Amino acid sequence: MDLQRVHNILDNKEKCDIFYDERPVWIQGVNQHVAKIGFIDNFEEKDVYIEDLYEKNLYN
């Protein structure tokens, strides 16, 4: 995923299926090239590089 796409999702409150390491996540915020994410399947949070995030529908 690229920075522009992350901003589009955050600015438009768009509902998207976003994944990190095959786990569904939601983006809490972004700072430069790092996104703070929350995992949908538990309460874990993590800072990751935005290029490590992807949308499932782009790869199916």
C-alpha positions, 0 to 999 in steps of 0.5 A, a space after each residue: 500500500 502507498 501513503 496516498 492510499 492510506 490518506 484516502 482511506 483515513 480521509 474518507 472513512 472508507 470501509 476497506 479490508 486491510 491486512 498485515 501479515 494475513 491478519 485483518 487490521 484497521 489503521 489508527 493513524 499514520 506518521 510519515 511511512 509508519 502506520 499505527 494499526 489495530 488488529 481486528 481479531 484482538 486488542 493488539 496494536 502495532 506500528 508498521 511500515 505502510 508498504 507492508 499493508 495491503 488490501 485483500 481484494 487487490 490480490 484475489 
